């Protein structure tokens, strides 16, 4: 499902791919904003856990996206498949380790290399065997300065090499299939 009317930098082709890999899966999403990617994931997933403190970051600025997110997932009738944690990743992830594991983890939170590496470190043990890690804003981002890349790219490349994962790229979506 592509929620074209929901504000996001996640493109239609990326949403379609997210829905494809989330089919019948239990998914963890870091970074929700207004919910376009959450809607795509939840349209086919068994269940989506999403973490966002809904107050923006250094790249998106300060913005309370929570009312917009709730309205969007209600309008798309997906509230029953989504467990939303309104907090920072580091406040929620340690608690999830005791309760959940995930088939797919989608990271679209902070975009610095250090932040992505921290997200990977905090989530890797939550990923089920042969799981899929997905990252947004990988590679050169259309509309930004030519050659500019977020720290996502370096962090993902290191992760893929270390884990010996197979990497698939769909626009700015990096999909790492773990062995």
Backbone bond lengths (Angstrom), bond angles and torsions (degrees), N, CA, C in turn:
res aa  C-N    CA-C-N  psi(-1)  N-CA   C-N-CA  omega(-1)  CA-C   N-CA-C  phi
1 X - - - 1.448 - - 1.525 108.67 -
2 X 1.310 116.77 132.28 1.454 121.92 177.55 1.518 108.78 -112.37
3 X 1.316 116.10 110.87 1.468 122.12 -179.63 1.527 108.88 -87.74
4 X 1.312 115.22 78.48 1.465 121.62 -174.25 1.526 112.48 -59.13
5 X 1.325 116.89 -30.15 1.459 120.69 -176.71 1.530 113.27 -82.69
6 X 1.323 118.29 -2.02 1.460 122.16 179.88 1.530 108.71 -96.54
7 X 1.326 116.59 126.35 1.471 121.76 -177.52 1.525 110.81 -62.77
8 X 1.341 116.18 130.77 1.454 120.86 -179.01 1.517 109.83 -175.65
9 X 1.335 115.14 160.23 1.456 121.48 171.90 1.534 110.43 -96.54
10 X 1.323 117.81 -0.08 1.466 121.63 179.49 1.531 107.38 -81.85
11 X 1.324 115.70 118.11 1.462 122.50 -174.45 1.537 111.54 -77.37
12 X 1.315 115.52 165.03 1.462 120.97 -179.16 1.527 112.37 -57.51
13 X 1.313 117.83 -47.28 1.464 121.40 179.81 1.527 110.93 -60.21
14 X 1.337 116.53 -36.65 1.458 120.81 178.50 1.533 110.73 -69.30
15 X 1.323 117.09 -41.62 1.476 120.76 177.32 1.524 110.62 -62.14
16 X 1.307 116.60 -42.29 1.464 119.93 178.70 1.524 111.15 -61.76
17 X 1.323 116.38 -38.46 1.464 120.11 179.23 1.534 110.49 -71.05
18 X 1.315 117.11 -39.73 1.465 120.27 176.36 1.530 110.52 -59.27
19 X 1.317 116.40 -44.77 1.468 120.14 179.07 1.525 111.00 -62.20
20 X 1.306 116.33 -38.61 1.473 121.03 -179.69 1.526 111.52 -63.72
21 X 1.335 117.33 -47.91 1.464 119.28 -176.99 1.528 112.60 -77.23
22 X 1.324 117.88 -16.86 1.466 121.28 -179.51 1.530 113.02 -88.93
23 X 1.311 117.41 -3.74 1.467 120.59 -174.83 1.532 111.48 -53.26
24 X 1.326 115.00 120.32 1.474 124.23 178.27 1.527 113.69 60.97
25 X 1.314 118.54 18.62 1.465 123.08 -176.55 1.525 111.79 -100.24
26 X 1.321 114.74 160.52 1.458 121.93 167.82 1.526 104.82 -97.65
27 X 1.331 115.93 121.39 1.460 122.45 -168.53 1.525 111.01 -118.60
28 X 1.327 115.55 142.72 1.459 122.70 170.31 1.520 107.53 -115.50
29 X 1.313 116.19 129.28 1.464 122.04 178.96 1.523 108.84 -120.94
30 X 1.318 116.60 127.73 1.459 121.72 173.46 1.517 108.03 -106.51
31 X 1.317 116.54 112.37 1.460 121.76 -177.83 1.513 110.27 99.27
32 X 1.313 116.41 113.73 1.460 121.78 -172.58 1.519 112.75 -119.65
33 X 1.320 115.85 -40.24 1.454 125.11 -173.05 1.529 109.31 53.17
34 X 1.322 119.85 -115.85 1.463 121.70 -176.65 1.529 112.84 -93.38
35 X 1.341 117.51 -6.07 1.457 120.40 170.92 1.516 118.92 104.51
36 X 1.326 119.43 8.18 1.470 118.90 -179.34 1.527 111.56 -60.18
37 X 1.333 117.49 -48.50 1.465 119.34 -179.66 1.526 110.89 -67.99
38 X 1.321 117.16 -35.06 1.465 121.14 177.25 1.524 110.35 -61.04
39 X 1.310 116.58 -42.84 1.469 122.07 178.80 1.521 110.07 -63.44
40 X 1.331 117.16 -44.13 1.470 120.53 178.58 1.526 110.56 -60.77
41 X 1.317 116.71 -46.98 1.462 121.04 -179.96 1.525 111.30 -63.05
42 X 1.327 116.30 -48.95 1.467 121.16 -176.06 1.523 112.98 -69.07
43 X 1.320 117.50 -19.34 1.469 119.71 -179.61 1.526 111.99 -64.21
44 X 1.350 117.56 -23.48 1.465 120.51 -179.78 1.524 113.46 -127.03
45 X 1.330 117.29 -17.51 1.468 121.34 -175.81 1.524 111.53 -73.55
46 X 1.309 113.82 159.54 1.463 120.60 172.30 1.529 108.84 -71.27
47 X 1.349 115.67 -42.47 1.463 121.47 -176.67 1.520 108.42 -160.81
48 X 1.342 116.43 142.72 1.463 121.62 178.10 1.529 108.76 -125.62
49 X 1.332 115.06 124.31 1.462 121.97 172.08 1.516 105.59 -101.89
50 X 1.320 117.27 126.57 1.451 119.51 -177.50 1.525 110.01 -128.36
51 X 1.329 115.37 136.10 1.461 121.81 -178.85 1.525 108.78 -118.82
52 X 1.327 115.38 126.31 1.463 121.09 174.76 1.522 106.90 -161.91
53 X 1.295 117.31 137.92 1.463 118.34 178.76 1.528 111.06 -88.80
54 X 1.339 116.32 -4.37 1.470 123.92 172.11 1.523 113.74 56.40
55 X 1.343 115.92 37.87 1.466 119.47 176.64 1.522 111.69 -129.31
56 X 1.335 117.21 13.15 1.457 121.11 177.57 1.512 113.47 82.36
57 X 1.339 114.89 -173.47 1.461 122.11 178.68 1.521 108.91 -155.78
58 X 1.325 116.21 -172.09 1.465 120.50 -176.36 1.525 113.13 -64.74
59 X 1.334 118.02 -23.51 1.465 120.57 -178.63 1.527 112.12 -91.80
60 X 1.333 116.77 -37.35 1.470 119.74 -176.21 1.516 112.79 -95.86
61 X 1.320 117.37 -12.30 1.451 120.75 -177.66 1.522 111.16 86.10
62 X 1.296 116.38 -177.25 1.464 122.06 -178.35 1.524 109.45 -92.27
63 X 1.324 115.60 121.37 1.458 120.01 -177.49 1.524 109.29 -158.99
64 X 1.319 117.59 131.48 1.464 121.95 177.77 1.527 108.25 -86.10
65 X 1.331 116.34 98.28 1.471 121.10 -176.87 1.523 113.63 -92.15
66 X 1.336 118.23 -1.95 1.463 120.49 -175.28 1.531 113.53 -60.60
67 X 1.339 120.92 -48.65 1.472 118.92 179.61 1.531 112.79 -59.20
68 X 1.324 116.09 -40.04 1.462 121.21 179.07 1.537 110.70 -65.33
69 X 1.337 116.77 -43.47 1.466 121.98 178.04 1.530 110.87 -59.03
70 X 1.308 117.14 -50.65 1.473 120.92 -178.73 1.526 110.98 -61.34
71 X 1.312 117.06 -45.06 1.469 120.57 178.85 1.529 111.00 -60.12
72 X 1.320 117.10 -40.65 1.468 120.97 -178.23 1.528 112.24 -67.65
73 X 1.328 117.81 -46.31 1.471 117.89 -178.45 1.526 111.38 -71.14
74 X 1.324 117.58 -27.24 1.471 119.90 174.04 1.529 110.11 -70.68
75 X 1.336 116.52 -44.07 1.468 120.89 -178.75 1.525 111.68 -62.18
76 X 1.342 116.30 -35.00 1.464 120.69 178.70 1.529 112.55 -87.80
77 X 1.330 116.09 5.23 1.468 122.89 174.65 1.537 112.77 55.90
78 X 1.342 114.97 47.32 1.461 120.30 -178.92 1.523 112.71 -122.05
79 X 1.306 116.62 7.49 1.459 120.98 -177.52 1.525 112.10 -55.96
80 X 1.318 117.65 -34.16 1.468 122.34 -177.56 1.536 113.23 -68.88
81 X 1.335 117.70 -14.89 1.467 121.31 -178.74 1.528 112.80 -106.56
82 X 1.324 117.20 -0.70 1.459 120.82 -172.02 1.520 110.65 -118.87
83 X 1.333 115.17 130.35 1.459 122.07 172.16 1.521 105.25 -111.83
84 X 1.322 116.24 112.06 1.459 120.94 -175.35 1.524 110.66 -104.79
85 X 1.327 115.42 127.82 1.460 122.41 176.05 1.522 106.64 -107.44
86 X 1.324 116.85 116.40 1.459 121.17 179.95 1.522 106.91 -95.39
87 X 1.319 114.65 90.81 1.464 122.40 -175.30 1.525 108.37 -171.72
88 X 1.308 114.91 176.96 1.470 120.45 174.46 1.530 109.04 -81.45
89 X 1.316 116.09 151.79 1.465 121.25 -179.27 1.528 112.13 -52.56
90 X 1.316 116.32 -47.34 1.467 120.29 -175.63 1.525 113.41 -65.94
91 X 1.328 117.40 -17.82 1.463 120.88 177.79 1.527 112.60 -85.59
92 X 1.321 117.40 -24.17 1.467 121.68 -175.29 1.528 112.50 -102.89
93 X 1.315 117.42 -42.23 1.467 120.68 -172.18 1.528 114.59 -56.26
94 X 1.334 120.32 -41.90 1.468 118.15 178.29 1.533 113.22 -59.72
95 X 1.322 117.28 -33.65 1.470 120.95 178.91 1.530 111.47 -71.76
96 X 1.318 117.63 -33.77 1.463 121.13 -178.24 1.522 111.78 -67.47
97 X 1.335 117.42 -29.22 1.472 121.36 -178.35 1.523 112.11 -56.98
98 X 1.309 116.45 -31.02 1.465 120.99 -177.93 1.527 112.50 -79.19
99 X 1.326 117.63 -16.90 1.462 120.73 -169.13 1.528 113.89 -120.95
100 X 1.330 118.19 -39.08 1.462 121.62 -167.99 1.520 113.58 -124.75
101 X 1.326 113.39 157.56 1.459 122.17 163.74 1.529 105.65 -137.37
102 X 1.317 116.35 158.98 1.460 120.92 -170.49 1.528 112.09 -131.38
103 X 1.328 114.89 147.17 1.462 122.14 175.27 1.522 111.10 -80.69
104 X 1.335 115.33 -35.72 1.463 122.53 -176.90 1.522 108.02 -134.30
105 X 1.323 115.98 135.05 1.461 121.42 172.69 1.524 107.34 -123.38
106 X 1.334 115.80 124.56 1.465 122.43 -179.21 1.519 108.57 -112.77
107 X 1.329 116.34 118.43 1.458 121.98 -178.16 1.527 109.95 -108.60
108 X 1.329 114.58 114.88 1.466 122.32 176.98 1.524 107.57 -145.53
109 X 1.311 114.36 55.67 1.457 121.23 -175.02 1.525 108.04 -105.25
110 X 1.296 117.76 -123.33 1.461 119.95 176.36 1.527 109.15 -72.26
111 X 1.324 117.32 152.10 1.457 121.08 -168.93 1.532 115.52 -109.57
112 X 1.317 118.16 3.89 1.459 119.06 177.03 1.529 108.52 -76.27
113 X 1.309 115.66 155.80 1.474 119.86 179.83 1.530 110.81 -57.78
114 X 1.327 116.77 -46.51 1.464 120.56 -178.90 1.525 111.55 -60.65
115 X 1.323 117.17 -42.73 1.470 120.78 -178.98 1.526 110.91 -65.66
116 X 1.324 117.74 -41.97 1.473 120.90 179.42 1.525 110.07 -66.41
117 X 1.331 116.91 -42.55 1.464 119.82 177.43 1.528 111.16 -61.38
118 X 1.320 116.70 -38.73 1.472 121.02 177.46 1.534 110.11 -65.44
119 X 1.332 117.08 -42.85 1.471 120.63 177.81 1.533 110.62 -61.69
120 X 1.312 117.06 -42.06 1.469 121.25 178.06 1.527 109.43 -61.60
121 X 1.310 116.53 -47.89 1.464 120.83 -178.79 1.536 110.92 -60.18
122 X 1.336 117.40 -41.49 1.467 120.74 -177.65 1.531 112.95 -74.61
123 X 1.335 117.26 -22.29 1.468 119.03 -175.45 1.518 114.67 -105.61
124 X 1.309 117.97 -20.24 1.470 120.30 -172.87 1.527 112.38 -54.08
125 X 1.320 117.96 -40.87 1.470 120.60 -178.45 1.534 112.09 -73.11
126 X 1.324 117.49 -11.55 1.468 121.56 177.72 1.528 112.27 -87.19
127 X 1.333 116.42 -11.59 1.458 121.34 -176.33 1.526 110.48 -84.27
128 X 1.322 115.08 129.82 1.464 120.61 178.27 1.533 109.95 -68.19
129 X 1.319 115.24 161.05 1.453 120.88 177.96 1.529 109.32 -56.76
130 X 1.325 115.84 137.29 1.469 123.81 -178.35 1.525 111.44 62.52
131 X 1.328 115.20 30.55 1.452 120.80 179.83 1.516 112.54 -77.20
132 X 1.320 114.25 178.00 1.465 121.25 -177.73 1.527 108.50 -124.89
133 X 1.333 115.75 126.98 1.469 121.90 173.33 1.523 107.34 -106.27
134 X 1.317 115.63 130.91 1.457 121.36 -177.74 1.526 108.70 -124.17
135 X 1.326 115.89 140.77 1.458 121.28 -177.75 1.524 108.85 -132.22
136 X 1.329 116.37 139.75 1.463 120.37 177.00 1.525 109.57 -104.83
137 X 1.313 115.70 154.69 1.459 124.80 179.88 1.522 112.13 70.96
138 X 1.326 115.37 41.52 1.461 124.05 176.49 1.524 108.83 -91.63
139 X 1.308 115.83 139.54 1.463 120.15 176.99 1.513 112.02 79.34
140 X 1.315 115.12 -161.04 1.458 120.76 -179.37 1.526 109.02 -76.71
141 X 1.326 116.29 131.45 1.454 122.16 -174.59 1.529 109.81 -98.18
142 X 1.345 116.75 120.18 1.471 119.34 178.36 1.529 110.87 -57.32
143 X 1.323 116.06 137.79 1.455 120.91 177.53 1.524 113.91 92.76
144 X 1.321 117.03 -12.69 1.466 120.10 175.71 1.533 108.46 -99.72
145 X 1.309 116.31 175.18 1.460 120.50 -177.94 1.533 110.62 -55.20
146 X 1.344 117.74 135.93 1.460 120.64 179.16 1.537 111.23 -53.55
147 X 1.319 115.69 132.24 1.454 121.24 179.50 1.513 114.41 86.75
148 X 1.339 117.40 -12.37 1.471 119.89 -179.17 1.523 110.29 -71.52
149 X 1.331 115.27 135.28 1.456 121.55 175.82 1.522 108.31 -136.00
150 X 1.332 116.18 137.04 1.458 119.99 173.18 1.522 108.97 -68.69
151 X 1.318 116.90 167.65 1.452 122.23 176.92 1.517 112.95 -65.79
152 X 1.323 116.87 -10.17 1.467 122.26 177.83 1.525 110.07 -55.80
153 X 1.305 116.86 -43.28 1.466 122.12 -174.63 1.530 111.69 -59.66
154 X 1.304 117.10 -50.90 1.466 120.15 -179.35 1.530 111.16 -64.57
155 X 1.323 117.16 -42.77 1.470 120.89 -179.27 1.525 110.85 -63.25
156 X 1.323 116.82 -41.51 1.475 120.77 179.65 1.524 110.36 -67.29
157 X 1.319 117.11 -45.05 1.466 119.97 179.90 1.532 111.22 -58.61
158 X 1.326 116.80 -42.44 1.466 120.47 177.08 1.526 111.02 -63.89
159 X 1.328 116.90 -43.21 1.464 121.81 -179.27 1.529 110.98 -62.64
160 X 1.316 116.85 -47.10 1.469 121.84 -178.87 1.527 110.67 -61.07
161 X 1.322 116.69 -42.75 1.463 120.78 179.14 1.534 110.73 -65.13
162 X 1.317 116.01 -47.53 1.471 121.34 -178.42 1.530 111.61 -62.47
163 X 1.322 117.29 -41.12 1.473 122.46 -176.36 1.532 112.71 -88.42
164 X 1.336 116.95 -7.12 1.461 122.39 -175.63 1.534 110.54 54.85
165 X 1.314 114.13 43.50 1.462 121.72 -179.10 1.526 109.86 -86.78
166 X 1.315 114.70 157.50 1.465 121.06 173.71 1.524 106.92 -91.10
167 X 1.326 116.91 127.53 1.464 121.92 -176.91 1.519 110.87 -103.25
168 X 1.305 115.23 131.43 1.465 123.02 173.82 1.524 106.58 -122.92
169 X 1.319 117.62 135.09 1.461 121.42 -179.32 1.526 109.14 -119.23
170 X 1.322 115.23 127.36 1.459 123.05 175.95 1.525 106.03 -123.76
171 X 1.329 115.41 105.26 1.469 122.50 -173.18 1.526 109.63 55.17
172 X 1.342 119.02 -108.48 1.468 120.77 178.37 1.532 111.06 -110.84
173 X 1.308 116.12 20.52 1.462 122.72 178.43 1.517 108.25 -101.45
174 X 1.338 116.98 120.91 1.465 121.71 177.28 1.517 107.63 -104.39
175 X 1.327 116.32 122.23 1.461 122.45 -177.87 1.517 107.41 -113.01
176 X 1.332 116.04 116.70 1.461 121.85 -179.60 1.534 108.95 -106.22
177 X 1.338 115.26 113.55 1.464 121.82 177.78 1.520 107.11 -93.18
178 X 1.322 116.12 114.53 1.455 120.25 -177.20 1.526 110.78 -82.01
179 X 1.355 115.40 144.98 1.477 119.15 -177.95 1.535 111.54 -70.28
